[in-house]
Amino acid sequence: MTALLASGQHSEEDLYLVDFPFDGRVAQAEATFVPDQEMLIGTGLLRSYRLEIHYPARTVLLESAF
């Protein structure tokens, strides 16, 4: 697949369908692998959540919108 990154760059990656444990349930998600220790998640997984990032306080809040 061709991924469009937030930086505007395109990246060619292998795509896999995986069962991903998230917030007490298992969601099916598309996954790619990169040679790094960090993980990125797409915003589609968060569509039913409220995400608040408070940069000055260095806090992140993620809560279900339902």
Steps between C-alpha positions, in 0.01 A plus 500: 500500500600862465469691828472879515677625812415818691820654363361465147742219415389178332621163625463156334419237764371144536151496652364238745159451665547439875293462815605791720410515872383854575303639794376162625391367162661353191477709185598391152758742369731539205865488600832569334845440642792738514852451639448707814392471865214749465145421396258717306124448499264641245224732607237253375555296816415809705180599313276433802736664751580851615873577485632802686867594489610775739851587387596745777397251771642203300181298552283288271136409566323228303142416592210324335253738340211265590 
